[in-house]
Amino acid sequence: MTYRPDLGELLDAVRMHIEKSLLPVIRGDQRLYFQTLVSLNLLKISQRELASGAKALREEWNGLDQLLGKIEPLQERDSQLVDAVEDRYRDLRDAIRSGEFDSKEAARRLAVYVESMVSSQLLINNPALAGRLREEIVTGITPE
């Protein structure tokens, strides 16, 4: 593994090259321009995932712990944590199917959890949209 440049710096270099060198040249080819914008967006998502994905995954674990009433230690390695969170989601699915979230209070706790996780994931995937939605919630005003 190399330390310099790190993965974030490598992704940033590719992103900057596409933005500054490639986009201006291919602007006339609508199909290629659109595909390049999509690729650029995927690079930006990857950078945000790299920067905050592990933290978000740990928050997801803690939220599932509270929701399911399970207190288990976090996995040390992120790859193990991904598998553990997927297992925990299977537990949640089974709990929902068995009726454990049918009561009004349990359904409310589930809705709060889902809203929190969707917001967290949206911050990584589309922070601009996350900001607009947060503003709508705070102000109660929906743009026309």
Stockholm file with secondary structure:
# STOCKHOLM 1.0

chainA/1-144         MTYRPDLGELLDAVRMHIEKSLLPVIRGDQRLYFQTLVSLNLLKISQRELASGAKALREEWNGLDQLLGKIEPLQERDSQLVDAVEDRYRDLRDAIRSGEFDSKEAARRLAVYVESMVSSQLLINNPALAGRLREEIVTGITPE
#=GR chainA/1-144 SS CCCSSCHHHHHHHHHHHIIIIIHHHHTTCHHHHHHHHHHHHHHHHHHHHHHHHHHHHHHHHHHHHHHHTCCCCCCSSHHHHHHHHHHHHHHHHHHHHTTTTCSHHHHHHHHHHHHHHHHHHHHHHCHHHHHHHHHHHHHCCCCC
#=GC SS_cons         CCCSSCHHHHHHHHHHHIIIIIHHHHTTCHHHHHHHHHHHHHHHHHHHHHHHHHHHHHHHHHHHHHHHTCCCCCCSSHHHHHHHHHHHHHHHHHHHHTTTTCSHHHHHHHHHHHHHHHHHHHHHHCHHHHHHHHHHHHHCCCCC
//
